[in-house]
Amino acid sequence: MADLILGTVQFGLDYGINNTHGKIVQSEVKKILSFAYENNITMLDTASAYGDSETVLGNSICEVDKPFSIITKYPSNQSVCPLQWIDNSLQSLKVERIYSYLFHNYSTFQEHPEYIEDFLQIKKSGKAEKIGFSLYYPSEAKYIVTNNIPCDIVQVPYNIFDQRFAAVFSILKSKNIEIHVRSVFLQGLFFMSAENIDMHFFPIKDNLTEISRFAKISNLDISSVCFGYVNMNKHIDKIVIGVDTLENLISNINSFRIVNEGKIDFSSLEELSVTDEMIILPFNWNLKKL
C-alpha cells in the first residue's frame, strides 16, 4: 500500500482546473498541516516554482512544530547552479536539510548534464537525503535507468487516463528507485461532470461518464475510484495529493482509507486509458483557467 504525500502547489499558487478557492491562506495552511500530520501524512512536496509555497511552508511548519519530511525541486531556466540554489530553498523552508531534491524539469538535466554532480554533492553534504527527477515522459525514465544516472526518486504523472508510466515501473524498481506519482486527480478533471466540461475535453466525455458509472455501482466517491486505480499498482511507493481546503484533505484521507479497507477490483478502469497528450498533460490544455 502506498503512502500519501501532501502536495503544496496550492499553498503558493491558484492552481487546478477544479479549484474554486484560489491560493490557500496561511491560517488554513496551518490547519491543513496539523491535520495531515495527525493522520500520518508526514511528507510534503513543494518547489521553488510554486509561487511562495516554500516560504509559506517554512513559516507554517515552524508554527505547527511538526517534523515533516520535505521534497522540493530545482527550477528551470536558472543562472544559479543547483548547489547554490538549494540554499535559497532551505532558507525559505527554514530547515537545514530535506528528504529529497529533484530536477523540476528533465529538460534542465538535458541542457546541463553536469548539474548531476551538484545534486550528488548536495546529497553528500547532507542537505538532501535523496535526489531525483520530476518526469513527464517514460522515455526520460528509460534514459535514466539505461545510462545509470544517479537517481533515488522519480515523480511521475499517473492516473486512470494517463497510464503511460506503468510499463516502466518494474524497471525503475529493479534499480531501487522510489516511485512517487502525482496528478492522481488530473488537476480535478475527474470530478467534473461530463455534461459541463470545456469543449477541449469532449473526446473523453464517455470516459468521464464511465468513471461516474463505476463509482456509482461500486458505492464509492470519485476520489476513492482514483485512489483505488492508482493504489492497485504495487510498484508505487507514494501518492502526491494536492488540496485547497482542510475539508478537501479530510475527504481525501477518508476516501483513501475506504479504498484500502475494501476489496473492489479496479482493473476494468485500465480500459479508460487515454493516449492523447492534449488531454493527459495539463500544460497542453487550452483553457481559460488551468
C-alpha positions as CSV (number, residue, x, y, z in Angstrom):
1,M,0.0,0.0,0.0
2,A,1.3,3.4,-1.0
3,D,1.6,6.3,1.5
4,L,0.2,9.8,0.9
5,I,2.3,12.9,0.4
6,L,0.7,16.3,0.7
7,G,1.4,18.4,-2.4
8,T,1.6,22.1,-1.7
9,V,1.3,23.9,-5.0
10,Q,-2.0,25.4,-3.8
11,F,-0.1,27.0,-0.9
12,G,1.7,29.3,-3.3
13,L,-0.5,29.4,-6.5
14,D,-4.1,29.5,-7.6
15,Y,-3.8,26.0,-9.2
16,G,-6.1,23.4,-10.6
17,I,-9.0,23.3,-13.1
18,N,-11.5,22.4,-10.3
19,N,-10.1,24.8,-7.7
20,T,-12.8,27.3,-6.8
21,H,-11.0,28.6,-3.7
22,G,-7.8,30.0,-5.1
23,K,-4.5,30.2,-3.2
24,I,-4.8,28.9,0.3
25,V,-4.5,31.5,3.1
26,Q,-1.8,30.8,5.7
27,S,-4.2,30.2,8.6
28,E,-5.8,27.4,6.5
29,V,-2.4,26.1,5.6
30,K,-1.5,25.6,9.3
31,K,-4.8,23.7,9.9
32,I,-4.1,21.5,6.9
33,L,-0.6,20.7,8.0
34,S,-1.6,19.9,11.5
35,F,-4.4,17.6,10.4
36,A,-2.2,15.9,7.8
37,Y,0.5,15.1,10.4
38,E,-2.1,13.8,12.9
39,N,-3.3,11.4,10.2
40,N,0.2,10.1,9.3
41,I,0.9,12.3,6.3
42,T,4.4,13.3,7.3
43,M,5.9,14.2,3.9
44,L,5.4,17.4,1.9
45,D,6.0,18.0,-1.8
46,T,6.9,21.6,-2.9
47,A,9.0,23.5,-5.4
48,S,10.7,26.9,-5.9
49,A,8.4,27.3,-8.9
50,Y,5.2,27.1,-6.8
51,G,5.0,30.8,-6.1
52,D,5.8,31.5,-2.5
53,S,4.9,27.9,-1.4
54,E,8.3,27.3,0.2
55,T,8.1,30.5,2.3
56,V,4.5,29.7,3.3
57,L,5.6,26.2,4.3
58,G,8.6,27.4,6.2
59,N,6.5,29.8,8.3
60,S,3.7,27.4,8.8
61,I,5.8,24.4,9.8
62,C,7.5,26.5,12.4
63,E,4.2,27.4,13.9
64,V,2.7,23.9,13.9
65,D,6.0,22.5,15.1
66,K,5.9,19.1,13.4
67,P,8.9,17.3,11.9
68,F,7.8,17.0,8.3
69,S,10.0,15.4,5.6
70,I,10.2,17.8,2.6
71,I,10.7,17.3,-1.1
72,T,11.5,20.4,-3.2
73,K,12.8,21.0,-6.7
74,Y,15.4,22.9,-8.6
75,P,13.6,25.2,-11.1
76,S,14.3,25.5,-14.8
77,N,15.9,28.5,-16.5
78,Q,18.1,29.5,-13.6
79,S,21.5,31.2,-13.9
80,V,22.4,29.9,-10.4
81,C,23.5,26.2,-10.2
82,P,21.7,23.7,-8.0
83,L,24.4,23.6,-5.4
84,Q,23.9,27.2,-4.7
85,W,20.1,27.4,-5.4
86,I,19.2,24.7,-2.8
87,D,20.4,27.2,-0.1
88,N,17.6,29.5,-1.2
89,S,15.1,26.7,-0.7
90,L,16.5,25.7,2.7
91,Q,16.4,29.3,3.8
92,S,12.7,29.7,2.7
93,L,11.7,26.4,4.3
94,K,13.7,27.2,7.5
95,V,15.4,23.8,7.6
96,E,18.9,22.6,7.3
97,R,18.1,19.5,5.3
98,I,15.3,18.0,3.2
99,Y,14.2,14.5,2.3
100,S,14.8,14.9,-1.4
101,Y,15.8,17.4,-4.1
102,L,14.5,16.9,-7.6
103,F,15.1,18.3,-11.0
104,H,11.7,20.0,-11.6
105,N,12.1,19.7,-15.4
106,Y,14.0,16.9,-17.1
107,S,15.0,19.4,-19.8
108,T,17.2,21.2,-17.3
109,F,19.2,18.0,-16.9
110,Q,19.4,17.6,-20.7
111,E,20.7,21.1,-21.1
112,H,23.1,20.9,-18.1
113,P,24.0,17.2,-17.5
114,E,26.9,18.5,-15.4
115,Y,24.3,19.5,-12.8
116,I,24.0,15.9,-11.7
117,E,27.4,16.5,-10.0
118,D,25.8,19.3,-8.0
119,F,23.0,17.0,-7.0
120,L,25.5,14.4,-5.8
121,Q,27.3,17.0,-3.8
122,I,24.0,18.1,-2.3
123,K,23.4,14.5,-1.2
124,K,26.9,14.1,0.1
125,S,26.7,17.3,2.1
126,G,23.6,16.0,3.8
127,K,21.4,18.8,2.6
128,A,19.2,16.3,0.9
129,E,18.9,12.6,1.8
130,K,17.9,11.6,-1.7
131,I,18.0,13.1,-5.2
132,G,15.9,12.5,-8.3
133,F,13.7,13.8,-11.1
134,S,10.2,15.0,-11.8
135,L,9.4,13.5,-15.2
136,Y,6.6,13.8,-17.8
137,Y,7.6,11.1,-20.3
138,P,8.5,7.4,-19.9
139,S,11.4,7.9,-22.3
140,E,13.0,10.1,-19.7
141,A,12.8,7.3,-17.1
142,K,14.3,4.8,-19.5
143,Y,17.2,7.1,-20.2
144,I,18.0,7.5,-16.5
145,V,17.9,3.7,-16.0
146,T,19.8,2.8,-19.2
147,N,22.6,5.3,-18.6
148,N,22.8,4.7,-14.8
149,I,22.1,8.3,-14.0
150,P,22.2,8.7,-10.2
151,C,18.6,8.7,-9.0
152,D,16.9,7.7,-5.8
153,I,13.3,9.0,-6.6
154,V,11.2,9.8,-9.7
155,Q,8.0,11.7,-9.5
156,V,5.7,11.0,-12.4
157,P,2.1,11.6,-13.5
158,Y,-0.2,8.5,-13.2
159,N,-4.0,8.2,-13.1
160,I,-6.9,6.4,-14.8
161,F,-6.3,8.3,-18.0
162,D,-2.6,8.6,-18.0
163,Q,-1.2,5.1,-17.7
164,R,2.0,5.7,-19.8
165,F,4.5,5.0,-17.0
166,A,3.0,1.7,-15.9
167,A,5.3,-0.1,-18.4
168,V,8.5,1.3,-16.8
169,F,7.6,0.9,-13.1
170,S,9.1,-2.5,-12.8
171,I,12.3,-1.3,-14.5
172,L,12.6,1.6,-12.0
173,K,12.0,-0.7,-9.0
174,S,14.7,-3.1,-10.3
175,K,17.1,-0.2,-9.7
176,N,15.7,0.5,-6.2
177,I,14.3,3.8,-7.3
178,E,11.3,5.2,-5.3
179,I,8.2,5.9,-7.4
180,H,6.1,8.8,-6.4
181,V,3.0,9.5,-8.5
182,R,1.2,12.8,-9.0
183,S,-1.8,14.0,-11.0
184,V,-3.9,11.2,-9.5
185,F,-7.0,13.5,-9.9
186,L,-5.6,15.1,-13.1
187,Q,-5.9,18.6,-11.6
188,G,-9.5,17.8,-10.7
189,L,-10.7,16.8,-14.2
190,F,-12.1,13.6,-12.8
191,F,-14.5,15.5,-10.6
192,M,-16.1,17.5,-13.4
193,S,-19.4,16.5,-14.9
194,A,-19.2,15.1,-18.4
195,E,-22.0,17.4,-19.3
196,N,-20.3,20.6,-18.2
197,I,-16.7,20.2,-19.3
198,D,-14.8,22.6,-21.6
199,M,-15.0,21.6,-25.3
200,H,-11.3,20.8,-25.1
201,F,-12.3,17.6,-23.2
202,F,-15.1,16.5,-25.5
203,P,-13.0,13.5,-26.7
204,I,-13.1,11.9,-23.2
205,K,-16.7,12.6,-22.3
206,D,-17.6,8.9,-22.4
207,N,-14.5,8.1,-20.2
208,L,-15.7,10.5,-17.6
209,T,-19.2,9.1,-17.7
210,E,-17.8,5.6,-17.3
211,I,-15.9,6.6,-14.2
212,S,-19.0,8.1,-12.7
213,R,-20.9,4.9,-13.5
214,F,-18.1,2.7,-11.9
215,A,-18.2,4.9,-8.8
216,K,-22.0,4.6,-8.5
217,I,-22.2,0.8,-8.9
218,S,-19.2,0.4,-6.5
219,N,-20.8,2.8,-4.0
220,L,-17.6,4.9,-4.0
221,D,-16.9,8.6,-4.5
222,I,-14.7,9.7,-7.4
223,S,-11.7,10.3,-5.1
224,S,-11.8,6.7,-4.0
225,V,-12.1,5.4,-7.5
226,C,-9.0,7.5,-8.5
227,F,-7.1,6.3,-5.4
228,G,-8.2,2.7,-6.0
229,Y,-6.9,2.5,-9.5
230,V,-3.5,4.0,-8.6
231,N,-3.1,2.1,-5.4
232,M,-3.7,-1.1,-7.4
233,N,-0.2,-0.8,-8.8
234,K,2.1,-2.3,-6.2
235,H,5.3,-0.7,-7.6
236,I,4.1,2.8,-6.4
237,D,5.6,4.0,-3.1
238,K,4.0,7.4,-2.6
239,I,0.9,9.2,-3.9
240,V,1.1,13.0,-4.0
241,I,-2.2,14.8,-3.4
242,G,-3.0,18.5,-3.5
243,V,-5.8,20.1,-1.6
244,D,-7.4,23.5,-1.5
245,T,-9.2,23.3,1.9
246,L,-9.0,21.4,5.2
247,E,-12.3,19.8,4.3
248,N,-10.8,18.7,1.0
249,L,-7.9,17.0,2.8
250,I,-10.3,15.3,5.3
251,S,-12.4,14.0,2.4
252,N,-9.3,12.7,0.5
253,I,-8.0,10.9,3.6
254,N,-11.3,9.2,4.2
255,S,-11.6,8.2,0.5
256,F,-8.1,6.7,0.6
257,R,-8.9,4.7,3.8
258,I,-12.1,3.4,2.3
259,V,-10.2,2.0,-0.7
260,N,-7.5,0.3,1.4
261,E,-10.2,-1.3,3.5
262,G,-12.2,-2.6,0.6
263,K,-11.9,-5.5,-1.9
264,I,-13.1,-3.8,-5.1
265,D,-11.4,-4.7,-8.4
266,F,-10.3,-1.6,-10.2
267,S,-8.6,-3.4,-13.1
268,S,-11.5,-2.7,-15.6
269,L,-10.5,1.0,-15.4
270,E,-7.4,0.2,-17.4
271,E,-9.6,0.3,-20.5
272,L,-10.1,4.0,-20.0
273,S,-6.5,4.8,-20.8
274,V,-6.1,8.0,-22.9
275,T,-3.0,8.4,-25.1
276,D,-3.9,11.9,-26.4
277,E,-1.3,14.2,-24.7
278,M,-3.5,17.2,-25.3
279,I,-5.8,15.6,-22.7
280,I,-3.5,13.9,-20.2
281,L,-0.8,16.6,-19.9
282,P,-2.3,19.8,-18.3
283,F,0.3,22.1,-19.8
284,N,-1.3,21.3,-23.1
285,W,-4.8,22.4,-22.0
286,N,-6.1,25.3,-24.0
287,L,-8.4,26.6,-21.2
288,K,-9.1,30.0,-19.6
289,K,-8.1,28.6,-16.2
290,L,-5.6,25.9,-15.5
